[in-house]
Amino acid sequence: MSILRTPSNAALLRPSNLPAFDRGGGARTTPLVAPSLGAGSFITGITEFEAGVAIPFHCHNCEESVVLLEGEAVMDIDGQEHPLQPLDTTYIPANVMHRFRNISSTKPMKILWIYANANATRSLRDSGQTNPVSLEHHKKA
């Protein structure tokens, strides 16, 4: 079972049994806590990066926290590069451009992300395009 509900409507999610969605460019996301579970003020998920993958610079309409679960990563923000170790945790204010990169040429990288708004958006720096984060959860990997 991928989602277990308790009598109080709390949920236990098993990511290994949940669908993952291809975000393109070598990134794949598994949504976790979302409005479909009853969440009204935040969303969470896991994104896996293939070796050498970097997502484009972007910002969100809300605060974000990212935890490196496994792999070798760099956070690019404010014109600086910050190497991350597993379990390093970031706090990114709303509307701050940033990106994460897998710096390994052979191993995948995995992050846990948390957005402080159930209706979080992602705005890409280069194209100026803004979409709800939830739109990334539509094509099965």
Contact map, one row per residue, 1 for C-alpha under 8 A:
111100000000010010000000000000000000000000000000000000000000000000000000000000000000000000000000000000000000000000000000000000000000000000000
111100000000111111000000000000000000000000000000000000000000000000000000000000000000000000000000000000000000000000000000000000000000000000000
111110000011110000000000000000000000000000000000000000000000000000000000000000000000000000000000000000000000000000000000000000000000000000000
111111000011100000000000000000000000000000000000000000000000000000000000000000000000000000000000000000000000000000000000000000000000000000000
001111111111000000000000000000000000000000000000000000000000000000000000000000000000000000000000000000000000000000000000000000000000000000000
000111111110000000000000000000000000000000000000000000000000000000000000000000000000000000000000000000000000000000000000000000000000000000000
000011111100000000000000000000000000000000000000000000000000000000000000000000000000000000000000000000000000000000000000000000000000000000000
000011111100000000000000000000000000000000000000000000000000000000000000000000000000000000000000000000000000000000000000000000000000000000000
000011111110000000000000000000000000000000000000000000000000000000000000000000000000000000000000000000000000000000000000000000000000000000000
000011111111000000000000000000000000000000000000000000000000000000000000000000000000000000000000000000000000000000000000000000000000000000000
001111001111100000000000000000000000100000000000000000000000000000000000000000000000000000000000000000000000000000000000000000000000000000000
001110000111110000000000000000000000000000000000000000000000000000000000000000000000000000000000000000000000000000000000000000000000000000000
011100000011111000000000000000010000000000000000000000000000000000000000000000000000000000000000000000000000000000000000000000000000000000000
111000000001111111000000000000000000000000000000000000000000000000000000000000000000000000000000000000000000000000000000000000000000000000000
010000000000111111100000000001010000000000000000000000000000000000000000000000000000000000000000000000000000000000000000000000000000000000000
010000000000011111000000000000000000000000000000000000000000000000000000000000000000000000000000000000000000000000000000000000000000000000000
110000000000011111100000000000000000000000000000000000000000000000000000000000000000000000000000000000000000000000000000000000000000000000000
010000000000011111110000000001000000000000000000000000000000000000000000000000000000000000000000000000000000000000000000000000000000000000000
000000000000001011111000000001100000000000000000000000000000000000000000000000000000000000000000000000000000000000000000000000000000000000011
000000000000000001111100000111100000000000000000000000000000000000000000000000000000000000000000000000000000000000000000000000000000000010011
000000000000000000111110000111000000000000000000000000000000000000000000000000000000000000000000000000000000000000000000000000000000000111111
000000000000000000011111011110000000000000000000000000000000000000000000000000000000000000000000000000000000000000000000000000000000000110111
000000000000000000001111111110000000000000000000000000000000000000000000000000000000000000000000000000000000000000000000000000000000000110100
000000000000000000000111111100000000000000000000000000000000000000000000000000000000000000000000000000000000000000000000000000000000000000000
000000000000000000000011111000000000000000000000000010100000000000000000000000000000000000000000000000000000000000000000000000000000000000000
000000000000000000000111111100000000000000000000110010000000000000000000000000000000000000000000000000000000000000000000000000000000000000000
000000000000000000000111111110000000000000000011110010100000000000000000000000000000000000000000000000000000000000000000000000000000000000000
000000000000000000011111011111000000000000000011100000000000000000000000000000000000000000000000000000000000000000000000000000000000000000001
000000000000000000011110001111100000000000001111000000000000000000000000000000000000000000000000000000000000000000000000000000000000000110000
000000000000001001111000000111110000000000001110000000000000000000000000000000000000000000000000000000000000000000000000000000000000000010000
000000000000000000110000000011111100000000011100000000000000000000000000000000000000000000000000000000000000000000000000000000000000000010000
000000000000101000000000000001111100000000111100000000000000000000000000000000000000000000000000000000000000000000000000000000000000000000000
000000000000000000000000000000111111101001111000000000000000000000000000000000000000000000000000000000000000000000000000000000000000000000000
000000000000000000000000000000111111111101110000000000000000000000000000000000000000000000000000000000000000000000000100000000000000000000000
000000000000000000000000000000001111111100100000000000000000000000000000000000000000000000000000000000000000000000000100000000000000000000000
000000000000000000000000000000001111111000000000000000000000000000000000000000000000000000000000000000000000000000000000000000000000000000000
000000000010000000000000000000001111111000000000000000000000000000000000000000000000000000000000000000000000000000000000000000000000000000000
000000000000000000000000000000000111111100000000000000000000000000000000000000000000000000000000000000000000000000000000000000000000000000000
000000000000000000000000000000001111111111100000000000000000000000000000000000000000000000000000000000000000000000000100000000000000000000000
000000000000000000000000000000000110011111000000000000000000000000000000000000000000000000000000000000000000000000001100000000000000000000000
000000000000000000000000000000000000001111100000000000000000000000000000000000000000000000000000000000000000000000011100000000000000000000000
000000000000000000000000000000001100001111110000000000000000000000000000000000000000000000000000000000000000000001111110000000000000000000000
000000000000000000000000000000011110001011111000000000000000000000000000000000000000000000000000000000000000000001111101000000000000000000000
000000000000000000000000000000111100000001111100000000000000000000000000000000000000000000000000000000000000000111100000000000000000000000000
000000000000000000000000000011111000000000111110000000000000000000000000000000000000000000000000000000000000000111000000000000000000000000000
000000000000000000000000000011110000000000011111000000000000000000000000000000000000000000000000000000000000011110000000000000000000000000000
000000000000000000000000001111000000000000001111100000000000000000000000000000000000000000000000000000000000011110000000000000000000000000000
000000000000000000000000001110000000000000000111110000000000000000000000000000000000000000000000000000000001111000000000000000000000000000000
000000000000000000000000011100000000000000000011111111000000000000000000000000000000000000000000000001000001110000000000000000000000000000000
000000000000000000000000011000000000000000000001111110000000000000000000000000000000000000000000000001000011100000000000000000000000000000000
000000000000000000000000000000000000000000000000111110000000000000000000000000000000000000000000000001111111100000000000000000000000000000000
000000000000000000000000000000000000000000000000111111000000000000000000000000000000000000000000000011111100000000000000000000000000000000000
000000000000000000000000111000000000000000000000111111100000000000000000000000000000000000000000000011100000000000000000000000000000000000000
000000000000000000000000000000000000000000000000100111110000000000000000000000000000000000000000001111000000000000000000000000000000000000000
000000000000000000000000101000000000000000000000000011111000000000000000000000000000000000000000001110000000000000000000000000000000000000000
000000000000000000000000000000000000000000000000000001111100000000000000000000000000000000000000001000000000000000000000000110000000000000000
000000000000000000000000000000000000000000000000000000111110000000000000000000000000000000000000111000000000000000000000000111000000000000000
000000000000000000000000000000000000000000000000000000011111000000000000000000000000000000000001111000000000000000000000011110000000000000000
000000000000000000000000000000000000000000000000000000001111100000000000000000000000000000000111110000000000000000000000011110000000000000000
000000000000000000000000000000000000000000000000000000000111111100000000000000000000000000000111000000000000000000000001111000000000000000000
000000000000000000000000000000000000000000000000000000000011111000000000000000000000000000000110000000000000000000000001110000000000000000000
000000000000000000000000000000000000000000000000000000000001111100000000000000000000000000001110000000000000000000111001100000000000000000000
000000000000000000000000000000000000000000000000000000000001111110000000000000000000000000111100000000000000000000111000000000000000000000000
000000000000000000000000000000000000000000000000000000000001011111000000000000000000000001111100000000000000000011110000000000000000000000000
000000000000000000000000000000000000000000000000000000000000001111100000000000000000000011110000000000000000000011100000000000000000000000000
000000000000000000000000000000000000000000000000000000000000000111110000000000000000000011100000000000000000001111000000000000000000000000000
000000000000000000000000000000000000000000000000000000000000000011111000000000000000011111000000000000000000001110000000000000000000000000000
000000000000000000000000000000000000000000000000000000000000000001111110100000000001111110000000000000000000111100000000000000000000000000000
000000000000000000000000000000000000000000000000000000000000000000111110000000000000011000000000000000000000111100000000000000000000000000000
000000000000000000000000000000000000000000000000000000000000000000011111000000000000111000000000000000000001111000000000000000000000000000000
000000000000000000000000000000000000000000000000000000000000000000011111100000000000110000000000000001010011110000000000000000000000000000000
000000000000000000000000000000000000000000000000000000000000000000000111110000000011110000000000000001110000100000000000000000000000000000000
000000000000000000000000000000000000000000000000000000000000000000010011111000000011100000000000000111110000100000000000000000000000000000000
000000000000000000000000000000000000000000000000000000000000000000000001111100001111000000000000000111100000000000000000000000000000000000000
000000000000000000000000000000000000000000000000000000000000000000000000111110001111000000000000011110000000000000000000000000000000000000000
000000000000000000000000000000000000000000000000000000000000000000000000011111111100000000000000011110000000000000000000000000000000000000000
000000000000000000000000000000000000000000000000000000000000000000000000001111111100000000000001111000000000000000000000000000000000000000000
000000000000000000000000000000000000000000000000000000000000000000000000000111110000000000000000110000000000000000000000000000000000000000000
000000000000000000000000000000000000000000000000000000000000000000000000000111111000000000000000000000000000000000000000000000000000000000000
000000000000000000000000000000000000000000000000000000000000000000000000000111111100000000000000000000000000000000000000000000000000000000000
000000000000000000000000000000000000000000000000000000000000000000000000011110111110000000000000000000000000000000000000000000000000000000000
000000000000000000000000000000000000000000000000000000000000000000000000011110011111000000000000000000000000000000000000000000000000000000000
000000000000000000000000000000000000000000000000000000000000000000000001111000001111100000000000000000000000000000000000000000000000000000000
000000000000000000000000000000000000000000000000000000000000000000010001111000000111110100000000000000000000000000000000000000000000000000000
000000000000000000000000000000000000000000000000000000000000000000010111100000000011111100000000000000000000000000000000000000000000000000000
000000000000000000000000000000000000000000000000000000000000000000111111000000000001111100000000000000000000000000000000000000000000000000000
000000000000000000000000000000000000000000000000000000000000000000111100000000000000111110000000000000000000000000000000000000000000000000000
000000000000000000000000000000000000000000000000000000000000000000110000000000000001111111000000000000000000000000000000000000000000000000000
000000000000000000000000000000000000000000000000000000000000000011110000000000000000001111100000000000000000000000000000000000000000000000000
000000000000000000000000000000000000000000000000000000000000000111100000000000000000000111110000000000000000000000000000000000000000000000000
000000000000000000000000000000000000000000000000000000000000001111000000000000000000000011111000000000000000000000000000000000000000000000000
000000000000000000000000000000000000000000000000000000000000001110000000000000000000000001111101000000000000000000000000000000000000000000000
000000000000000000000000000000000000000000000000000000000000011100000000000000000000000000111111000000000000000000000000000000000000000000000
000000000000000000000000000000000000000000000000000000000011111100000000000000000000000000011111000000000000000000000000000000000000000000000
000000000000000000000000000000000000000000000000000000000011110000000000000000000000000000001111100000000000000000000000000000000000000000000
000000000000000000000000000000000000000000000000000000000111000000000000000010000000000000011111110000000000000000000000000000000000000000000
000000000000000000000000000000000000000000000000000000001110000000000000000011000000000000000011111000000000000000000000000010000000000000000
000000000000000000000000000000000000000000000000000000001110000000000000001111000000000000000001111100000000000000000000000000000000000000000
000000000000000000000000000000000000000000000000000001111100000000000000001110000000000000000000111110000000000000000000000000000000000000000
000000000000000000000000000000000000000000000000000001100000000000000000111100000000000000000000011111000000000000000000000000000000000000000
000000000000000000000000000000000000000000000000000111100000000000000000111100000000000000000000001111100000000000000000000000000000000000000
000000000000000000000000000000000000000000000000111111000000000000000011110000000000000000000000000111111001100000000000000000000000000000000
000000000000000000000000000000000000000000000000001110000000000000000001110000000000000000000000000011111000000000000000000000000000000000000
000000000000000000000000000000000000000000000000001100000000000000000011100000000000000000000000000001111111000000000000000000000000000000000
000000000000000000000000000000000000000000000000001100000000000000000000000000000000000000000000000001111110000000000000000000000000000000000
000000000000000000000000000000000000000000000000001100000000000000000000000000000000000000000000000000011111000000000000000000000000000000000
000000000000000000000000000000000000000000000000011000000000000000000010000000000000000000000000000000011111100000000000000000000000000000000
000000000000000000000000000000000000000000000001111000000000000000000110000000000000000000000000000001010111110000000000000000000000000000000
000000000000000000000000000000000000000000000001111000000000000000011111100000000000000000000000000001000011111000000000000000000000000000000
000000000000000000000000000000000000000000000111100000000000000000011110000000000000000000000000000000000001111100000000000000000000000000000
000000000000000000000000000000000000000000000111000000000000000001111100000000000000000000000000000000000000111110000000000000000000000000000
000000000000000000000000000000000000000000011110000000000000000001111000000000000000000000000000000000000000011111000000000000000000000000000
000000000000000000000000000000000000000000011110000000000000000111100000000000000000000000000000000000000000001111100000000000000000000000000
000000000000000000000000000000000000000001111000000000000000000111000000000000000000000000000000000000000000000111110000000000000000000000000
000000000000000000000000000000000000000001110000000000000000011110000000000000000000000000000000000000000000000011111101000000000000000000000
000000000000000000000000000000000000000011100000000000000000011100000000000000000000000000000000000000000000000001111101000000000000000000000
000000000000000000000000000000000000000111100000000000000000011000000000000000000000000000000000000000000000000000111111000000000000000000000
000000000000000000000000000000000110001111100000000000000000000000000000000000000000000000000000000000000000000000111111000000000000000000000
000000000000000000000000000000000000000001000000000000000000000000000000000000000000000000000000000000000000000000001111100000000001110000000
000000000000000000000000000000000000000000100000000000000001110000000000000000000000000000000000000000000000000000111111110000000001110000000
000000000000000000000000000000000000000000000000000000000001110000000000000000000000000000000000000000000000000000000011111000000111100000000
000000000000000000000000000000000000000000000000000000000111100000000000000000000000000000000000000000000000000000000001111100000111100000000
000000000000000000000000000000000000000000000000000000000111000000000000000000000000000000000000000000000000000000000000111110011110000000000
000000000000000000000000000000000000000000000000000000011110000000000000000000000000000000000000000000000000000000000000011111111100000000000
000000000000000000000000000000000000000000000000000000011110000000000000000000000000000000000000100000000000000000000000001111111000000000000
000000000000000000000000000000000000000000000000000000001000000000000000000000000000000000000000000000000000000000000000000111110000000000000
000000000000000000000000000000000000000000000000000000000000000000000000000000000000000000000000000000000000000000000000000111111000000000000
000000000000000000000000000000000000000000000000000000000000000000000000000000000000000000000000000000000000000000000000001111111100000000000
000000000000000000000000000000000000000000000000000000000000000000000000000000000000000000000000000000000000000000000000001110111110000000000
000000000000000000000000000000000000000000000000000000000000000000000000000000000000000000000000000000000000000000000000111100011111000000000
000000000000000000000000000000000000000000000000000000000000000000000000000000000000000000000000000000000000000000000000111000001111101000000
000000000000000000000000000000000000000000000000000000000000000000000000000000000000000000000000000000000000000000000011110000000111111100000
000000000000000000000000000000000000000000000000000000000000000000000000000000000000000000000000000000000000000000000011110000000011111110000
000000000000000000000000000000000000000000000000000000000000000000000000000000000000000000000000000000000000000000000011000000000001111111000
000000000000000000000000000000000000000000000000000000000000000000000000000000000000000000000000000000000000000000000000000000000011111111000
000000000000000000001110000010000000000000000000000000000000000000000000000000000000000000000000000000000000000000000000000000000001111111100
000000000000000000011110000011100000000000000000000000000000000000000000000000000000000000000000000000000000000000000000000000000000111111110
000000000000000000001000000000000000000000000000000000000000000000000000000000000000000000000000000000000000000000000000000000000000011111110
000000000000000000001110000000000000000000000000000000000000000000000000000000000000000000000000000000000000000000000000000000000000000111111
000000000000000000111100000000000000000000000000000000000000000000000000000000000000000000000000000000000000000000000000000000000000000011111
000000000000000000111100000100000000000000000000000000000000000000000000000000000000000000000000000000000000000000000000000000000000000000111
